[in-house]
Amino acid sequence: MTKLLDEAVNAVRRLPADAQDDIGRFLLELASETPLDPDEIAAIEEAEAEIARGEGLAGEELKDFWRSLGV
């Protein structure tokens, strides 16, 4: 395990159990060998293009978005 990943895991250990489970599921999905489908690839490319154009959410907007989801 790299030092960075070890630091990240240590940080996650300090989170509530439900947040740890969410991150665990995300990491397992990320580490799986299941390739992205064309729609997922297109969505990622569009998001990257929006970010490059400066169309992303501002810090407070993003915080409000996550709060609205209960995160």
mmCIF file as Biopython writes it, N, C-alpha, C and O atoms, coordinates in Angstrom:
data_model
#
loop_
_atom_site.group_PDB
_atom_site.id
_atom_site.type_symbol
_atom_site.label_atom_id
_atom_site.label_alt_id
_atom_site.label_comp_id
_atom_site.label_asym_id
_atom_site.label_entity_id
_atom_site.label_seq_id
_atom_site.pdbx_PDB_ins_code
_atom_site.Cartn_x
_atom_site.Cartn_y
_atom_site.Cartn_z
_atom_site.occupancy
_atom_site.B_iso_or_equiv
_atom_site.auth_seq_id
_atom_site.auth_asym_id
_atom_site.pdbx_PDB_model_num
ATOM 1   N N  . MET A ? 1  ? 0.860   -1.173 0.000   1.0 0.0 1  A 1 
ATOM 2   C CA . MET A ? 1  ? 0.000   0.000  0.000   1.0 0.0 1  A 1 
ATOM 3   C C  . MET A ? 1  ? 0.906   1.235  0.000   1.0 0.0 1  A 1 
ATOM 4   O O  . MET A ? 1  ? 1.907   1.277  0.714   1.0 0.0 1  A 1 
ATOM 5   N N  . THR A ? 2  ? 0.551   2.221  -0.793  1.0 0.0 2  A 1 
ATOM 6   C CA . THR A ? 2  ? 1.344   3.446  -0.815  1.0 0.0 2  A 1 
ATOM 7   C C  . THR A ? 2  ? 1.079   4.268  0.440   1.0 0.0 2  A 1 
ATOM 8   O O  . THR A ? 2  ? 0.090   4.065  1.144   1.0 0.0 2  A 1 
ATOM 9   N N  . LYS A ? 3  ? 1.986   5.195  0.699   1.0 0.0 3  A 1 
ATOM 10  C CA . LYS A ? 3  ? 1.839   6.055  1.867   1.0 0.0 3  A 1 
ATOM 11  C C  . LYS A ? 3  ? 0.556   6.894  1.770   1.0 0.0 3  A 1 
ATOM 12  O O  . LYS A ? 3  ? -0.151  7.080  2.761   1.0 0.0 3  A 1 
ATOM 13  N N  . LEU A ? 4  ? 0.272   7.393  0.569   1.0 0.0 4  A 1 
ATOM 14  C CA . LEU A ? 4  ? -0.928  8.221  0.386   1.0 0.0 4  A 1 
ATOM 15  C C  . LEU A ? 4  ? -2.199  7.424  0.674   1.0 0.0 4  A 1 
ATOM 16  O O  . LEU A ? 4  ? -3.100  7.909  1.357   1.0 0.0 4  A 1 
ATOM 17  N N  . LEU A ? 5  ? -2.266  6.199  0.149   1.0 0.0 5  A 1 
ATOM 18  C CA . LEU A ? 5  ? -3.452  5.382  0.390   1.0 0.0 5  A 1 
ATOM 19  C C  . LEU A ? 5  ? -3.563  5.032  1.870   1.0 0.0 5  A 1 
ATOM 20  O O  . LEU A ? 5  ? -4.665  5.018  2.419   1.0 0.0 5  A 1 
ATOM 21  N N  . ASP A ? 6  ? -2.452  4.755  2.514   1.0 0.0 6  A 1 
ATOM 22  C CA . ASP A ? 6  ? -2.458  4.468  3.947   1.0 0.0 6  A 1 
ATOM 23  C C  . ASP A ? 6  ? -2.985  5.668  4.743   1.0 0.0 6  A 1 
ATOM 24  O O  . ASP A ? 6  ? -3.757  5.491  5.685   1.0 0.0 6  A 1 
ATOM 25  N N  . GLU A ? 7  ? -2.576  6.880  4.374   1.0 0.0 7  A 1 
ATOM 26  C CA . GLU A ? 7  ? -3.073  8.095  5.036   1.0 0.0 7  A 1 
ATOM 27  C C  . GLU A ? 7  ? -4.573  8.244  4.826   1.0 0.0 7  A 1 
ATOM 28  O O  . GLU A ? 7  ? -5.304  8.607  5.748   1.0 0.0 7  A 1 
ATOM 29  N N  . ALA A ? 8  ? -5.030  7.962  3.603   1.0 0.0 8  A 1 
ATOM 30  C CA . ALA A ? 8  ? -6.456  8.077  3.296   1.0 0.0 8  A 1 
ATOM 31  C C  . ALA A ? 8  ? -7.263  7.081  4.125   1.0 0.0 8  A 1 
ATOM 32  O O  . ALA A ? 8  ? -8.319  7.430  4.654   1.0 0.0 8  A 1 
ATOM 33  N N  . VAL A ? 9  ? -6.778  5.851  4.241   1.0 0.0 9  A 1 
ATOM 34  C CA . VAL A ? 9  ? -7.480  4.834  5.021   1.0 0.0 9  A 1 
ATOM 35  C C  . VAL A ? 9  ? -7.530  5.253  6.488   1.0 0.0 9  A 1 
ATOM 36  O O  . VAL A ? 9  ? -8.557  5.085  7.145   1.0 0.0 9  A 1 
ATOM 37  N N  . ASN A ? 10 ? -6.442  5.789  7.000   1.0 0.0 10 A 1 
ATOM 38  C CA . ASN A ? 10 ? -6.438  6.259  8.387   1.0 0.0 10 A 1 
ATOM 39  C C  . ASN A ? 10 ? -7.446  7.383  8.600   1.0 0.0 10 A 1 
ATOM 40  O O  . ASN A ? 10 ? -8.099  7.445  9.642   1.0 0.0 10 A 1 
ATOM 41  N N  . ALA A ? 11 ? -7.572  8.270  7.617   1.0 0.0 11 A 1 
ATOM 42  C CA . ALA A ? 11 ? -8.542  9.359  7.721   1.0 0.0 11 A 1 
ATOM 43  C C  . ALA A ? 11 ? -9.970  8.808  7.703   1.0 0.0 11 A 1 
ATOM 44  O O  . ALA A ? 11 ? -10.833 9.279  8.445   1.0 0.0 11 A 1 
ATOM 45  N N  . VAL A ? 12 ? -10.210 7.819  6.862   1.0 0.0 12 A 1 
ATOM 46  C CA . VAL A ? 12 ? -11.544 7.221  6.765   1.0 0.0 12 A 1 
ATOM 47  C C  . VAL A ? 12 ? -11.910 6.510  8.074   1.0 0.0 12 A 1 
ATOM 48  O O  . VAL A ? 12 ? -13.081 6.477  8.452   1.0 0.0 12 A 1 
ATOM 49  N N  . ARG A ? 13 ? -10.932 5.950  8.756   1.0 0.0 13 A 1 
ATOM 50  C CA . ARG A ? 13 ? -11.196 5.262  10.030  1.0 0.0 13 A 1 
ATOM 51  C C  . ARG A ? 13 ? -11.825 6.197  11.066  1.0 0.0 13 A 1 
ATOM 52  O O  . ARG A ? 13 ? -12.516 5.739  11.976  1.0 0.0 13 A 1 
ATOM 53  N N  . ARG A ? 14 ? -11.590 7.482  10.931  1.0 0.0 14 A 1 
ATOM 54  C CA . ARG A ? 14 ? -12.129 8.447  11.895  1.0 0.0 14 A 1 
ATOM 55  C C  . ARG A ? 14 ? -13.559 8.877  11.561  1.0 0.0 14 A 1 
ATOM 56  O O  . ARG A ? 14 ? -14.179 9.605  12.337  1.0 0.0 14 A 1 
ATOM 57  N N  . LEU A ? 15 ? -14.082 8.443  10.433  1.0 0.0 15 A 1 
ATOM 58  C CA . LEU A ? 15 ? -15.434 8.808  10.013  1.0 0.0 15 A 1 
ATOM 59  C C  . LEU A ? 15 ? -16.458 7.867  10.644  1.0 0.0 15 A 1 
ATOM 60  O O  . LEU A ? 15 ? -16.111 6.780  11.106  1.0 0.0 15 A 1 
ATOM 61  N N  . PRO A ? 16 ? -17.726 8.296  10.658  1.0 0.0 16 A 1 
ATOM 62  C CA . PRO A ? 16 ? -18.791 7.408  11.150  1.0 0.0 16 A 1 
ATOM 63  C C  . PRO A ? 16 ? -18.875 6.139  10.290  1.0 0.0 16 A 1 
ATOM 64  O O  . PRO A ? 16 ? -18.467 6.138  9.129   1.0 0.0 16 A 1 
ATOM 65  N N  . ALA A ? 17 ? -19.405 5.071  10.873  1.0 0.0 17 A 1 
ATOM 66  C CA . ALA A ? 17 ? -19.468 3.772  10.200  1.0 0.0 17 A 1 
ATOM 67  C C  . ALA A ? 17 ? -20.183 3.833  8.850   1.0 0.0 17 A 1 
ATOM 68  O O  . ALA A ? 17 ? -19.738 3.206  7.888   1.0 0.0 17 A 1 
ATOM 69  N N  . ASP A ? 18 ? -21.285 4.580  8.768   1.0 0.0 18 A 1 
ATOM 70  C CA . ASP A ? 18 ? -22.019 4.626  7.491   1.0 0.0 18 A 1 
ATOM 71  C C  . ASP A ? 18 ? -21.193 5.303  6.406   1.0 0.0 18 A 1 
ATOM 72  O O  . ASP A ? 18 ? -21.252 4.897  5.246   1.0 0.0 18 A 1 
ATOM 73  N N  . ALA A ? 19 ? -20.428 6.325  6.761   1.0 0.0 19 A 1 
ATOM 74  C CA . ALA A ? 19 ? -19.559 6.980  5.784   1.0 0.0 19 A 1 
ATOM 75  C C  . ALA A ? 19 ? -18.430 6.034  5.371   1.0 0.0 19 A 1 
ATOM 76  O O  . ALA A ? 19 ? -18.040 6.002  4.204   1.0 0.0 19 A 1 
ATOM 77  N N  . GLN A ? 20 ? -17.904 5.263  6.330   1.0 0.0 20 A 1 
ATOM 78  C CA . GLN A ? 20 ? -16.870 4.284  6.001   1.0 0.0 20 A 1 
ATOM 79  C C  . GLN A ? 20 ? -17.395 3.255  5.012   1.0 0.0 20 A 1 
ATOM 80  O O  . GLN A ? 20 ? -16.694 2.880  4.072   1.0 0.0 20 A 1 
ATOM 81  N N  . ASP A ? 21 ? -18.638 2.794  5.220   1.0 0.0 21 A 1 
ATOM 82  C CA . ASP A ? 21 ? -19.230 1.824  4.307   1.0 0.0 21 A 1 
ATOM 83  C C  . ASP A ? 21 ? -19.403 2.404  2.909   1.0 0.0 21 A 1 
ATOM 84  O O  . ASP A ? 21 ? -19.132 1.727  1.917   1.0 0.0 21 A 1 
ATOM 85  N N  . ASP A ? 22 ? -19.852 3.650  2.826   1.0 0.0 22 A 1 
ATOM 86  C CA . ASP A ? 22 ? -20.010 4.298  1.519   1.0 0.0 22 A 1 
ATOM 87  C C  . ASP A ? 22 ? -18.677 4.360  0.791   1.0 0.0 22 A 1 
ATOM 88  O O  . ASP A ? 22 ? -18.595 4.036  -0.394  1.0 0.0 22 A 1 
ATOM 89  N N  . ILE A ? 23 ? -17.640 4.773  1.494   1.0 0.0 23 A 1 
ATOM 90  C CA . ILE A ? 23 ? -16.317 4.885  0.882   1.0 0.0 23 A 1 
ATOM 91  C C  . ILE A ? 23 ? -15.786 3.501  0.519   1.0 0.0 23 A 1 
ATOM 92  O O  . ILE A ? 23 ? -15.150 3.330  -0.521  1.0 0.0 23 A 1 
ATOM 93  N N  . GLY A ? 24 ? -16.047 2.516  1.372   1.0 0.0 24 A 1 
ATOM 94  C CA . GLY A ? 24 ? -15.627 1.150  1.067   1.0 0.0 24 A 1 
ATOM 95  C C  . GLY A ? 24 ? -16.261 0.629  -0.207  1.0 0.0 24 A 1 
ATOM 96  O O  . GLY A ? 24 ? -15.587 0.039  -1.052  1.0 0.0 24 A 1 
ATOM 97  N N  . ARG A ? 25 ? -17.582 0.851  -0.346  1.0 0.0 25 A 1 
ATOM 98  C CA . ARG A ? 25 ? -18.266 0.424  -1.576  1.0 0.0 25 A 1 
ATOM 99  C C  . ARG A ? 25 ? -17.691 1.131  -2.798  1.0 0.0 25 A 1 
ATOM 100 O O  . ARG A ? 25 ? -17.489 0.516  -3.845  1.0 0.0 25 A 1 
ATOM 101 N N  . PHE A ? 26 ? -17.429 2.429  -2.655  1.0 0.0 26 A 1 
ATOM 102 C CA . PHE A ? 26 ? -16.858 3.198  -3.760  1.0 0.0 26 A 1 
ATOM 103 C C  . PHE A ? 26 ? -15.489 2.646  -4.159  1.0 0.0 26 A 1 
ATOM 104 O O  . PHE A ? 26 ? -15.213 2.466  -5.345  1.0 0.0 26 A 1 
ATOM 105 N N  . LEU A ? 27 ? -14.640 2.381  -3.179  1.0 0.0 27 A 1 
ATOM 106 C CA . LEU A ? 27 ? -13.299 1.867  -3.478  1.0 0.0 27 A 1 
ATOM 107 C C  . LEU A ? 27 ? -13.358 0.485  -4.120  1.0 0.0 27 A 1 
ATOM 108 O O  . LEU A ? 27 ? -12.605 0.201  -5.051  1.0 0.0 27 A 1 
ATOM 109 N N  . LEU A ? 28 ? -14.246 -0.373 -3.629  1.0 0.0 28 A 1 
ATOM 110 C CA . LEU A ? 28 ? -14.378 -1.693 -4.241  1.0 0.0 28 A 1 
ATOM 111 C C  . LEU A ? 28 ? -14.829 -1.590 -5.690  1.0 0.0 28 A 1 
ATOM 112 O O  . LEU A ? 28 ? -14.332 -2.310 -6.555  1.0 0.0 28 A 1 
ATOM 113 N N  . GLU A ? 29 ? -15.766 -0.698 -5.948  1.0 0.0 29 A 1 
ATOM 114 C CA . GLU A ? 29 ? -16.220 -0.494 -7.328  1.0 0.0 29 A 1 
ATOM 115 C C  . GLU A ? 29 ? -15.092 0.063  -8.187  1.0 0.0 29 A 1 
ATOM 116 O O  . GLU A ? 29 ? -14.881 -0.373 -9.319  1.0 0.0 29 A 1 
ATOM 117 N N  . LEU A ? 30 ? -14.381 1.023  -7.636  1.0 0.0 30 A 1 
ATOM 118 C CA . LEU A ? 30 ? -13.269 1.638  -8.365  1.0 0.0 30 A 1 
ATOM 119 C C  . LEU A ? 30 ? -12.181 0.621  -8.678  1.0 0.0 30 A 1 
ATOM 120 O O  . LEU A ? 30 ? -11.585 0.658  -9.754  1.0 0.0 30 A 1 
ATOM 121 N N  . ALA A ? 31 ? -11.923 -0.278 -7.750  1.0 0.0 31 A 1 
ATOM 122 C CA . ALA A ? 31 ? -10.860 -1.261 -7.921  1.0 0.0 31 A 1 
ATOM 123 C C  . ALA A ? 31 ? -11.288 -2.477 -8.746  1.0 0.0 31 A 1 
ATOM 124 O O  . ALA A ? 31 ? -10.450 -3.291 -9.132  1.0 0.0 31 A 1 
ATOM 125 N N  . SER A ? 32 ? -12.578 -2.600 -9.014  1.0 0.0 32 A 1 
ATOM 126 C CA . SER A ? 32 ? -13.043 -3.751 -9.781  1.0 0.0 32 A 1 
ATOM 127 C C  . SER A ? 32 ? -12.536 -3.660 -11.211 1.0 0.0 32 A 1 
ATOM 128 O O  . SER A ? 32 ? -12.124 -2.603 -11.688 1.0 0.0 32 A 1 
ATOM 129 N N  . GLU A ? 33 ? -12.581 -4.769 -11.854 1.0 0.0 33 A 1 
ATOM 130 C CA . GLU A ? 33 ? -12.106 -4.810 -13.231 1.0 0.0 33 A 1 
ATOM 131 C C  . GLU A ? 33 ? -13.241 -4.611 -14.224 1.0 0.0 33 A 1 
ATOM 132 O O  . GLU A ? 33 ? -13.085 -4.879 -15.415 1.0 0.0 33 A 1 
ATOM 133 N N  . THR A ? 34 ? -14.376 -4.143 -13.737 1.0 0.0 34 A 1 
ATOM 134 C CA . THR A ? 34 ? -15.513 -3.893 -14.616 1.0 0.0 34 A 1 
ATOM 135 C C  . THR A ? 34 ? -15.271 -2.589 -15.369 1.0 0.0 34 A 1 
ATOM 136 O O  . THR A ? 34 ? -15.201 -1.524 -14.756 1.0 0.0 34 A 1 
ATOM 137 N N  . PRO A ? 35 ? -15.144 -2.665 -16.679 1.0 0.0 35 A 1 
ATOM 138 C CA . PRO A ? 35 ? -14.913 -1.432 -17.429 1.0 0.0 35 A 1 
ATOM 139 C C  . PRO A ? 35 ? -16.153 -0.537 -17.449 1.0 0.0 35 A 1 
ATOM 140 O O  . PRO A ? 35 ? -17.279 -1.000 -17.269 1.0 0.0 35 A 1 
ATOM 141 N N  . LEU A ? 36 ? -15.918 0.727  -17.668 1.0 0.0 36 A 1 
ATOM 142 C CA . LEU A ? 36 ? -17.028 1.675  -17.786 1.0 0.0 36 A 1 
ATOM 143 C C  . LEU A ? 36 ? -17.748 1.438  -19.103 1.0 0.0 36 A 1 
ATOM 144 O O  . LEU A ? 36 ? -17.134 1.082  -20.109 1.0 0.0 36 A 1 
ATOM 145 N N  . ASP A ? 37 ? -19.061 1.642  -19.081 1.0 0.0 37 A 1 
ATOM 146 C CA . ASP A ? 37 ? -19.801 1.522  -20.333 1.0 0.0 37 A 1 
ATOM 147 C C  . ASP A ? 37 ? -19.710 2.849  -21.086 1.0 0.0 37 A 1 
ATOM 148 O O  . ASP A ? 37 ? -19.309 3.852  -20.496 1.0 0.0 37 A 1 
ATOM 149 N N  . PRO A ? 38 ? -20.066 2.883  -22.360 1.0 0.0 38 A 1 
ATOM 150 C CA . PRO A ? 38 ? -19.929 4.102  -23.168 1.0 0.0 38 A 1 
ATOM 151 C C  . PRO A ? 38 ? -20.663 5.312  -22.586 1.0 0.0 38 A 1 
ATOM 152 O O  . PRO A ? 38 ? -20.165 6.433  -22.686 1.0 0.0 38 A 1 
ATOM 153 N N  . ASP A ? 39 ? -21.831 5.106  -21.983 1.0 0.0 39 A 1 
ATOM 154 C CA . ASP A ? 39 ? -22.565 6.222  -21.382 1.0 0.0 39 A 1 
ATOM 155 C C  . ASP A ? 39 ? -21.802 6.814  -20.205 1.0 0.0 39 A 1 
ATOM 156 O O  . ASP A ? 39 ? -21.761 8.032  -20.036 1.0 0.0 39 A 1 
ATOM 157 N N  . GLU A ? 40 ? -21.197 5.951  -19.389 1.0 0.0 40 A 1 
ATOM 158 C CA . GLU A ? 40 ? -20.413 6.428  -18.247 1.0 0.0 40 A 1 
ATOM 159 C C  . GLU A ? 40 ? -19.177 7.199  -18.715 1.0 0.0 40 A 1 
ATOM 160 O O  . GLU A ? 40 ? -18.827 8.232  -18.145 1.0 0.0 40 A 1 
ATOM 161 N N  . ILE A ? 41 ? -18.528 6.691  -19.745 1.0 0.0 41 A 1 
ATOM 162 C CA . ILE A ? 41 ? -17.358 7.373  -20.293 1.0 0.0 41 A 1 
ATOM 163 C C  . ILE A ? 41 ? -17.759 8.739  -20.842 1.0 0.0 41 A 1 
ATOM 164 O O  . ILE A ? 41 ? -17.062 9.727  -20.613 1.0 0.0 41 A 1 
ATOM 165 N N  . ALA A ? 42 ? -18.872 8.801  -21.562 1.0 0.0 42 A 1 
ATOM 166 C CA . ALA A ? 42 ? -19.348 10.072 -22.124 1.0 0.0 42 A 1 
ATOM 167 C C  . ALA A ? 42 ? -19.683 11.066 -21.017 1.0 0.0 42 A 1 
ATOM 168 O O  . ALA A ? 42 ? -19.381 12.253 -21.140 1.0 0.0 42 A 1 
ATOM 169 N N  . ALA A ? 43 ? -20.306 10.592 -19.936 1.0 0.0 43 A 1 
ATOM 170 C CA . ALA A ? 43 ? -20.658 11.475 -18.824 1.0 0.0 43 A 1 
ATOM 171 C C  . ALA A ? 43 ? -19.403 12.033 -18.149 1.0 0.0 43 A 1 
ATOM 172 O O  . ALA A ? 43 ? -19.365 13.208 -17.785 1.0 0.0 43 A 1 
ATOM 173 N N  . ILE A ? 44 ? -18.392 11.204 -17.985 1.0 0.0 44 A 1 
ATOM 174 C CA . ILE A ? 44 ? -17.140 11.664 -17.390 1.0 0.0 44 A 1 
ATOM 175 C C  . ILE A ? 44 ? -16.455 12.682 -18.291 1.0 0.0 44 A 1 
ATOM 176 O O  . ILE A ? 44 ? -15.966 13.707 -17.815 1.0 0.0 44 A 1 
ATOM 177 N N  . GLU A ? 45 ? -16.419 12.405 -19.589 1.0 0.0 45 A 1 
ATOM 178 C CA . GLU A ? 45 ? -15.797 13.336 -20.529 1.0 0.0 45 A 1 
ATOM 179 C C  . GLU A ? 45 ? -16.520 14.679 -20.539 1.0 0.0 45 A 1 
ATOM 180 O O  . GLU A ? 45 ? -15.878 15.727 -20.604 1.0 0.0 45 A 1 
ATOM 181 N N  . GLU A ? 46 ? -17.847 14.655 -20.476 1.0 0.0 46 A 1 
ATOM 182 C CA . GLU A ? 46 ? -18.620 15.897 -20.444 1.0 0.0 46 A 1 
ATOM 183 C C  . GLU A ? 46 ? -18.345 16.663 -19.157 1.0 0.0 46 A 1 
ATOM 184 O O  . GLU A ? 46 ? -18.196 17.885 -19.183 1.0 0.0 46 A 1 
ATOM 185 N N  . ALA A ? 47 ? -18.276 15.955 -18.033 1.0 0.0 47 A 1 
ATOM 186 C CA . ALA A ? 47 ? -17.979 16.614 -16.760 1.0 0.0 47 A 1 
ATOM 187 C C  . ALA A ? 47 ? -16.597 17.254 -16.789 1.0 0.0 47 A 1 
ATOM 188 O O  . ALA A ? 47 ? -16.418 18.372 -16.306 1.0 0.0 47 A 1 
ATOM 189 N N  . GLU A ? 48 ? -15.628 16.553 -17.351 1.0 0.0 48 A 1 
ATOM 190 C CA . GLU A ? 48 ? -14.274 17.119 -17.460 1.0 0.0 48 A 1 
ATOM 191 C C  . GLU A ? 48 ? -14.271 18.359 -18.349 1.0 0.0 48 A 1 
ATOM 192 O O  . GLU A ? 48 ? -13.581 19.335 -18.054 1.0 0.0 48 A 1 
ATOM 193 N N  . ALA A ? 49 ? -15.040 18.322 -19.434 1.0 0.0 49 A 1 
ATOM 194 C CA . ALA A ? 49 ? -15.128 19.481 -20.326 1.0 0.0 49 A 1 
ATOM 195 C C  . ALA A ? 49 ? -15.779 20.665 -19.619 1.0 0.0 49 A 1 
ATOM 196 O O  . ALA A ? 49 ? -15.344 21.804 -19.790 1.0 0.0 49 A 1 
ATOM 197 N N  . GLU A ? 50 ? -16.821 20.404 -18.824 1.0 0.0 50 A 1 
ATOM 198 C CA . GLU A ? 50 ? -17.476 21.472 -18.065 1.0 0.0 50 A 1 
ATOM 199 C C  . GLU A ? 50 ? -16.499 22.096 -17.070 1.0 0.0 50 A 1 
ATOM 200 O O  . GLU A ? 50 ? -16.455 23.317 -16.920 1.0 0.0 50 A 1 
ATOM 201 N N  . ILE A ? 51 ? -15.729 21.267 -16.403 1.0 0.0 51 A 1 
ATOM 202 C CA . ILE A ? 51 ? -14.742 21.775 -15.454 1.0 0.0 51 A 1 
ATOM 203 C C  . ILE A ? 51 ? -13.706 22.626 -16.182 1.0 0.0 51 A 1 
ATOM 204 O O  . ILE A ? 51 ? -13.332 23.696 -15.700 1.0 0.0 51 A 1 
ATOM 205 N N  . ALA A ? 52 ? -13.245 22.161 -17.331 1.0 0.0 52 A 1 
ATOM 206 C CA . ALA A ? 52 ? -12.250 22.908 -18.113 1.0 0.0 52 A 1 
ATOM 207 C C  . ALA A ? 52 ? -12.794 24.267 -18.550 1.0 0.0 52 A 1 
ATOM 208 O O  . ALA A ? 52 ? -12.041 25.233 -18.671 1.0 0.0 52 A 1 
ATOM 209 N N  . ARG A ? 53 ? -14.109 24.335 -18.786 1.0 0.0 53 A 1 
ATOM 210 C CA . ARG A ? 53 ? -14.730 25.602 -19.188 1.0 0.0 53 A 1 
ATOM 211 C C  . ARG A ? 53 ? -15.097 26.471 -17.985 1.0 0.0 53 A 1 
ATOM 212 O O  . ARG A ? 53 ? -15.618 27.574 -18.150 1.0 0.0 53 A 1 
ATOM 213 N N  . GLY A ? 54 ? -14.827 25.979 -16.791 1.0 0.0 54 A 1 
ATOM 214 C CA . GLY A ? 54 ? -15.154 26.734 -15.581 1.0 0.0 54 A 1 
ATOM 215 C C  . GLY A ? 54 ? -16.617 26.691 -15.217 1.0 0.0 54 A 1 
ATOM 216 O O  . GLY A ? 54 ? -17.118 27.595 -14.547 1.0 0.0 54 A 1 
ATOM 217 N N  . GLU A ? 55 ? -17.308 25.657 -15.647 1.0 0.0 55 A 1 
ATOM 218 C CA . GLU A ? 55 ? -18.744 25.556 -15.401 1.0 0.0 55 A 1 
ATOM 219 C C  . GLU A ? 55 ? -19.094 24.729 -14.168 1.0 0.0 55 A 1 
ATOM 220 O O  . GLU A ? 55 ? -20.269 24.440 -13.940 1.0 0.0 55 A 1 
ATOM 221 N N  . GLY A ? 56 ? -18.114 24.349 -13.381 1.0 0.0 56 A 1 
ATOM 222 C CA . GLY A ? 56 ? -18.379 23.545 -12.191 1.0 0.0 56 A 1 
ATOM 223 C C  . GLY A ? 56 ? -19.036 24.374 -11.103 1.0 0.0 56 A 1 
ATOM 224 O O  . GLY A ? 56 ? -19.154 25.594 -11.223 1.0 0.0 56 A 1 
ATOM 225 N N  . LEU A ? 57 ? -19.453 23.718 -10.061 1.0 0.0 57 A 1 
ATOM 226 C CA . LEU A ? 57 ? -20.077 24.399 -8.937  1.0 0.0 57 A 1 
ATOM 227 C C  . LEU A ? 57 ? -19.015 25.084 -8.082  1.0 0.0 57 A 1 
ATOM 228 O O  . LEU A ? 57 ? -17.906 24.571 -7.925  1.0 0.0 57 A 1 
ATOM 229 N N  . ALA A ? 58 ? -19.359 26.230 -7.540  1.0 0.0 58 A 1 
ATOM 230 C CA . ALA A ? 58 ? -18.478 26.924 -6.601  1.0 0.0 58 A 1 
ATOM 231 C C  . ALA A ? 58 ? -18.497 26.161 -5.278  1.0 0.0 58 A 1 
ATOM 232 O O  . ALA A ? 58 ? -19.387 25.342 -5.047  1.0 0.0 58 A 1 
ATOM 233 N N  . GLY A ? 59 ? -17.536 26.421 -4.423  1.0 0.0 59 A 1 
ATOM 234 C CA . GLY A ? 59 ? -17.399 25.705 -3.162  1.0 0.0 59 A 1 
ATOM 235 C C  . GLY A ? 59 ? -18.662 25.646 -2.345  1.0 0.0 59 A 1 
ATOM 236 O O  . GLY A ? 59 ? -19.064 24.564 -1.916  1.0 0.0 59 A 1 
ATOM 237 N N  . GLU A ? 60 ? -19.304 26.777 -2.114  1.0 0.0 60 A 1 
ATOM 238 C CA . GLU A ? 60 ? -20.519 26.803 -1.300  1.0 0.0 60 A 1 
ATOM 239 C C  . GLU A ? 60 ? -21.674 26.089 -1.998  1.0 0.0 60 A 1 
ATOM 240 O O  . GLU A ? 60 ? -22.481 25.430 -1.341  1.0 0.0 60 A 1 
ATOM 241 N N  . GLU A ? 61 ? -21.759 26.212 -3.312  1.0 0.0 61 A 1 
ATOM 242 C CA . GLU A ? 61 ? -22.811 25.512 -4.051  1.0 0.0 61 A 1 
ATOM 243 C C  . GLU A ? 61 ? -22.648 23.999 -3.903  1.0 0.0 61 A 1 
ATOM 244 O O  . GLU A ? 61 ? -23.625 23.267 -3.741  1.0 0.0 61 A 1 
ATOM 245 N N  . LEU A ? 62 ? -21.403 23.550 -3.963  1.0 0.0 62 A 1 
ATOM 246 C CA . LEU A ? 62 ? -21.137 22.130 -3.831  1.0 0.0 62 A 1 
ATOM 247 C C  . LEU A ? 62 ? -21.455 21.647 -2.424  1.0 0.0 62 A 1 
ATOM 248 O O  . LEU A ? 62 ? -22.033 20.574 -2.249  1.0 0.0 62 A 1 
ATOM 249 N N  . LYS A ? 63 ? -21.082 22.432 -1.423  1.0 0.0 63 A 1 
ATOM 250 C CA . LYS A ? 63 ? -21.414 22.082 -0.044  1.0 0.0 63 A 1 
ATOM 251 C C  . LYS A ? 63 ? -22.930 22.011 0.144   1.0 0.0 63 A 1 
ATOM 252 O O  . LYS A ? 63 ? -23.434 21.094 0.793   1.0 0.0 63 A 1 
ATOM 253 N N  . ASP A ? 64 ? -23.654 22.977 -0.422  1.0 0.0 64 A 1 
ATOM 254 C CA . ASP A ? 64 ? -25.120 22.973 -0.326  1.0 0.0 64 A 1 
ATOM 255 C C  . ASP A ? 64 ? -25.710 21.735 -0.993  1.0 0.0 64 A 1 
ATOM 256 O O  . ASP A ? 64 ? -26.661 21.141 -0.485  1.0 0.0 64 A 1 
ATOM 257 N N  . PHE A ? 65 ? -25.141 21.349 -2.136  1.0 0.0 65 A 1 
ATOM 258 C CA . PHE A ? 65 ? -25.608 20.170 -2.835  1.0 0.0 65 A 1 
ATOM 259 C C  . PHE A ? 65 ? -25.455 18.928 -1.963  1.0 0.0 65 A 1 
ATOM 260 O O  . PHE A ? 65 ? -26.398 18.149 -1.821  1.0 0.0 65 A 1 
ATOM 261 N N  . TRP A ? 66 ? -24.270 18.738 -1.379  1.0 0.0 66 A 1 
ATOM 262 C CA . TRP A ? 66 ? -24.041 17.565 -0.538  1.0 0.0 66 A 1 
ATOM 263 C C  . TRP A ? 66 ? -24.922 17.589 0.703   1.0 0.0 66 A 1 
ATOM 264 O O  . TRP A ? 66 ? -25.421 16.552 1.140   1.0 0.0 66 A 1 
ATOM 265 N N  . ARG A ? 67 ? -25.113 18.787 1.273   1.0 0.0 67 A 1 
ATOM 266 C CA . ARG A ? 67 ? -25.986 18.905 2.442   1.0 0.0 67 A 1 
ATOM 267 C C  . ARG A ? 67 ? -27.413 18.497 2.075   1.0 0.0 67 A 1 
ATOM 268 O O  . ARG A ? 67 ? -28.104 17.857 2.867   1.0 0.0 67 A 1 
ATOM 269 N N  . SER A ? 68 ? -27.850 18.871 0.871   1.0 0.0 68 A 1 
ATOM 270 C CA . SER A ? 68 ? -29.212 18.525 0.453   1.0 0.0 68 A 1 
ATOM 271 C C  . SER A ? 68 ? -29.407 17.014 0.343   1.0 0.0 68 A 1 
ATOM 272 O O  . SER A ? 68 ? -30.532 16.520 0.425   1.0 0.0 68 A 1 
ATOM 273 N N  . LEU A ? 69 ? -28.303 16.282 0.157   1.0 0.0 69 A 1 
ATOM 274 C CA . LEU A ? 69 ? -28.367 14.827 0.088   1.0 0.0 69 A 1 
ATOM 275 C C  . LEU A ? 69 ? -28.130 14.167 1.440   1.0 0.0 69 A 1 
ATOM 276 O O  . LEU A ? 69 ? -28.140 12.942 1.561   1.0 0.0 69 A 1 
ATOM 277 N N  . GLY A ? 70 ? -27.917 15.006 2.459   1.0 0.0 70 A 1 
ATOM 278 C CA . GLY A ? 70 ? -27.701 14.467 3.790   1.0 0.0 70 A 1 
ATOM 279 C C  . GLY A ? 70 ? -26.278 14.013 4.046   1.0 0.0 70 A 1 
ATOM 280 O O  . GLY A ? 70 ? -26.025 13.244 4.974   1.0 0.0 70 A 1 
ATOM 281 N N  . VAL A ? 71 ? -25.354 14.481 3.233   1.0 0.0 71 A 1 
ATOM 282 C CA . VAL A ? 71 ? -23.947 14.072 3.398   1.0 0.0 71 A 1 
ATOM 283 C C  . VAL A ? 71 ? -23.211 15.127 4.166   1.0 0.0 71 A 1 
ATOM 284 O O  . VAL A ? 71 ? -22.014 14.985 4.417   1.0 0.0 71 A 1 
#
